[in-house]
Amino acid sequence: MFARIYKPAKTAMQSGQNKTKRWLLEFESASAREVEPLMGWTSSGDMLHSQVRMFFESKEKAVAYAQRNKIPHEVIAEDEPSTRTGKSYTDNFSFGRIETWTH
């Protein structure tokens, strides 16, 4: 029973920052998934991996929980968000434009 502690990234369908401010403690799978022969669904008898996900307000609280319950864990460092420079639509037609015209 090994756990990972990390800050989840936002999904491709998500434009806001919801669910990215909290830290997540998630267990690794103890057994491989099996394909059910009749319907072709994948299943696993490992409830911890598929159903237990715990959110914490800070990394320290998640680590303290794992240490208090003697859960071996790994903390994955959070990525720094990339910064984008602002550019307006009118910059495409400015007189002092550096890039070549593409039309």
PAZAPA-4460 file (N, C-alpha, C; in steps of 0.05 Angstrom, whole numbers, plus 32768, in hexadecimal, padded with zeros to 4 digits):
% residues 103
    n_x    n_y    n_z   ca_x   ca_y   ca_z    c_x    c_y    c_z   seq   type   mol
   8011   7FE9   8000   8000   8000   8000   8012   8019   8000     1      M     A
   8017   8023   7FE9   8029   803A   7FE5   8017   8051   7FDB     2      F     A
   801D   8069   7FE5   800C   8080   7FDE   801D   8096   7FD0     3      A     A
   8010   80A5   7FBF   801D   80BC   7FB2   800E   80D5   7FBB     4      R     A
   801D   80EA   7FC1   8012   8103   7FCA   801A   8118   7FB5     5      I     A
   8006   8124   7FA9   800C   8138   7F94   7FF5   814C   7F91     6      Y     A
   7FFA   8161   7F82   7FE6   8175   7F7B   7FDD   816F   7F5F     7      K     A
   7FC3   8167   7F5B   7FBB   815F   7F41   7FBA   8177   7F2D     8      P     A
   7FC0   8171   7F14   7FBF   8186   7EFF   7FA3   8188   7EF6     9      A     A
   7F9C   819F   7EEA   7F81   81A2   7EE0   7F7E   8192   7EC7    10      K     A
   7F66   8188   7EC2   7F60   8178   7EAB   7F5E   8189   7E91    11      T     A
   7F5E   817C   7E7B   7F5C   818A   7E61   7F40   8197   7E5E    12      A     A
   7F2C   818D   7E6C   7F11   8198   7E6A   7F0C   81AE   7E7F    13      M     A
   7F20   81B5   7E8E   7F1D   81C8   7EA4   7F2C   81E2   7E9E    14      Q     A
   7F1D   81F8   7E9E   7F2A   8212   7E99   7F32   8220   7EB2    15      S     A
   7F25   821A   7EC8   7F2B   8228   7EE1   7F40   8219   7EF2    16      G     A
   7F43   8222   7F0A   7F57   8216   7F1D   7F4A   8204   7F32    17      Q     A
   7F31   81FC   7F2E   7F23   81EC   7F41   7F30   81D0   7F44    18      N     A
   7F32   81C6   7F5C   7F3E   81AC   7F62   7F5C   81AB   7F5D    19      K     A
   7F69   81C1   7F5B   7F86   81C1   7F57   7F95   81CE   7F6F    20      T     A
   7F86   81D8   7F82   7F93   81E5   7F99   7F98   81D2   7FB0    21      K     A
   7F8B   81BB   7FB0   7F8E   81A8   7FC6   7FA1   8191   7FBF    22      R     A
   7FAD   8185   7FD3   7FBF   816E   7FCF   7FB0   8154   7FD0    23      W     A
   7FB8   8141   7FC1   7FAA   8128   7FBE   7FBB   8111   7FC8    24      L     A
   7FB1   80FF   7FD9   7FBE   80E7   7FE1   7FAF   80D0   7FD3    25      L     A
   7FBE   80C2   7FC2   7FB2   80AD   7FB1   7FC4   8094   7FB4    26      E     A
   7FB7   807D   7FB6   7FC5   8064   7FB9   7FCC   8057   7F9E    27      F     A
   7FE3   804A   7F9D   7FEA   803B   7F85   7FDB   8020   7F85    28      E     A
   7FD8   8016   7F6D   7FCA   7FFC   7F6A   7FDB   7FE5   7F74    29      S     A
   7FCF   7FD4   7F84   7FDD   7FBD   7F8F   7FDB   7FA5   7F7C    30      A     A
   7FC7   7FA5   7F6B   7FC4   7F8F   7F58   7FBD   7F9A   7F3D    31      S     A
   7FC3   7F8B   7F28   7FBE   7F94   7F0D   7FA0   7F91   7F07    32      A     A
   7F97   7FA2   7EF4   7F7B   7FA0   7EEC   7F77   7F88   7EDA    33      R     A
   7F5F   7F7D   7EDC   7F58   7F65   7ECC   7F41   7F6C   7EB9    34      E     A
   7F42   7F5F   7EA2   7F2C   7F63   7E8E   7F17   7F4E   7E93    35      V     A
   7EFE   7F57   7E96   7EE8   7F44   7E9A   7EE2   7F38   7E7F    36      E     A
   7EE1   7F1D   7E7D   7EE0   7F10   7E62   7EC5   7F15   7E54    37      P     A
   7EAF   7F17   7E62   7E95   7F19   7E54   7E90   7F34   7E48    38      L     A
   7E94   7F49   7E58   7E8D   7F64   7E4F   7EA6   7F74   7E47    39      M     A
   7EBE   7F6C   7E4F   7ED6   7F7A   7E48   7EDD   7F91   7E5A    40      G     A
   7ECE   7F94   7E71   7ED4   7FA9   7E83   7EED   7FA3   7E93    41      W     A
   7EFB   7FB8   7E9C   7F12   7FB3   7EAD   7F0A   7FB6   7ECA    42      T     A
   7F15   7FA5   7EDB   7F0E   7FA7   7EF7   7F26   7FA0   7F08    43      S     A
   7F24   7FA7   7F21   7F39   7FA1   7F34   7F2D   7F9D   7F4F    44      S     A
   7F39   7F8B   7F5E   7F30   7F86   7F79   7F3C   7F99   7F8D    45      G     A
   7F4C   7FAC   7F84   7F5A   7FBE   7F95   7F49   7FD7   7F9A    46      D     A
   7F3C   7FD9   7FB1   7F2B   7FEF   7FB6   7F3A   8009   7FBC    47      M     A
   7F52   8007   7FC8   7F61   801F   7FCF   7F68   8030   7FB7    48      L     A
   7F71   8022   7FA1   7F7A   8031   7F8A   7F62   803D   7F7B    49      H     A
   7F4C   802F   7F78   7F37   8039   7F67   7F23   804B   7F76    50      S     A
   7F21   804A   7F90   7F0C   8059   7F9E   7F15   806C   7FB3    51      Q     A
   7F2D   806A   7FBD   7F36   807B   7FD3   7F49   8090   7FC9    52      V     A
   7F40   80A9   7FCB   7F50   80C1   7FC4   7F4A   80D5   7FDA    53      R     A
   7F5F   80DF   7FE7   7F5B   80F2   7FFD   7F68   810C   7FF6    54      M     A
   7F59   8122   7FFA   7F63   813D   7FF5   7F6A   814B   800F    55      F     A
   7F80   815A   800E   7F8A   8169   8025   7F8E   8186   801D    56      F     A
   7F8D   8198   8030   7F91   81B4   802B   7FAE   81BB   8026    57      E     A
   7FC0   81AC   8031   7FDD   81B2   802D   7FEC   8198   802B    58      S     A
   8005   819A   8021   8016   8183   801E   801E   8178   8039    59      K     A
   8022   818A   804C   802B   8182   8067   8015   8171   8074    60      E     A
   7FFC   8178   8071   7FE6   8168   807C   7FE4   814D   8070    61      K     A
   7FE9   814B   8056   7FE8   8131   8049   7FFF   811F   8052    62      A     A
   8017   812A   8054   802E   811B   805D   802A   8113   807B    63      V     A
   801F   8124   808B   801A   811E   80A7   8006   8107   80AA    64      A     A
   7FF2   8107   8099   7FDE   80F1   8099   7FEB   80D6   8092    65      Y     A
   7FFC   80D7   807D   8009   80BE   8074   801C   80B4   808A    66      A     A
   802B   80C6   8097   803D   80BD   80AB   802E   80B3   80C4    67      Q     A
   8018   80C0   80CB   8009   80B9   80E3   7FFD   809D   80DF    68      R     A
   7FF5   8096   80C6   7FE9   807C   80C1   7FFD   8068   80B6    69      N     A
   8017   806F   80B7   802D   805D   80AE   8029   8054   8091    70      K     A
   8022   8066   8080   801F   8060   8063   8038   8069   8055    71      I     A
   8046   8057   8047   805D   805F   8038   8054   8071   8021    72      P     A
   8061   8087   801D   8058   809B   800A   806E   80A8   7FFA    73      H     A
   8067   80B5   7FE5   8079   80C4   7FD4   806C   80DF   7FCE    74      E     A
   807A   80F5   7FD2   8070   810F   7FCC   807A   8118   7FB1    75      V     A
   8068   811D   7F9F   806F   8126   7F84   806E   8145   7F84    76      I     A
   8084   8151   7F7D   8085   816F   7F7D   8072   817A   7F69    77      A     A
   8067   8191   7F70   8054   819E   7F5E   8063   81AD   7F48    78      E     A
   8058   81AE   7F30   8064   81BC   7F1A   805D   81DA   7F1C    79      D     A
   8070   81EA   7F14   806A   8207   7F12   8059   820D   7EFA    80      E     A
   8044   821C   7EFD   8034   8222   7EE5   8043   8234   7ED1    81      P     A
   803F   822E   7EB8   804D   823D   7EA4   8040   8259   7EA1    82      S     A
   8050   826D   7E9C   8046   8288   7E99   8044   828F   7E7C    83      T     A
   802F   829B   7E75   802A   82A3   7E59   802A   82C2   7E58    84      R     A
   8037   82CC   7E43   8037   82E9   7E40   801D   82F1   7E32    85      T     A
   8012   8307   7E3B   7FF9   8311   7E2F   7FFE   831D   7E13    86      G     A
   7FED   8317   7E01   7FEF   8322   7DE6   7FD3   8327   7DDC    87      K     A
   7FCF   833E   7DD1   7FB4   8345   7DC7   7FB2   833F   7DA9    88      S     A
   7F9A   833E   7DA0   7F95   8338   7D84   7FA0   834E   7D72    89      Y     A
   7F9F   8367   7D7B   7FA9   837D   7D6B   7FC7   837D   7D67    90      T     A
   7FD6   836E   7D78   7FF3   836B   7D74   7FFA   835D   7D5A    91      D     A
   7FE7   834D   7D4F   7FEC   833F   7D36   7FEF   8353   7D1F    92      N     A
   7FE3   836B   7D21   7FE3   837E   7D0B   7FF3   8397   7D11    93      F     A
   8003   8397   7D26   8012   83AF   7D2D   8028   83B6   7D19    94      S     A
   802F   83CF   7D17   8043   83D8   7D04   805F   83CE   7D0B    95      F     A
   8066   83CE   7D24   8080   83C6   7D2D   8083   83A8   7D32    96      G     A
   8073   8398   7D24   8073   837B   7D28   808E   836F   7D20    97      R     A
   8098   835D   7D31   80B2   8350   7D2C   80B0   8338   7D1A    98      I     A
   809B   8328   7D1F   8098   830F   7D0E   808F   8316   7CF2    99      E     A
   8093   8304   7CDF   808B   8309   7CC4   806D   8305   7CC1   100      T     A
   8062   8313   7CAE   8045   8311   7CA8   8040   82F6   7C9B   101      W     A
   802B   82E8   7CA4   8026   82CD   7C9A   800F   82CB   7C86   102      T     A
   8002   82E1   7C80   7FEB   82DF   7C6D   7FF4   82E6   7C52   103      H     A
***
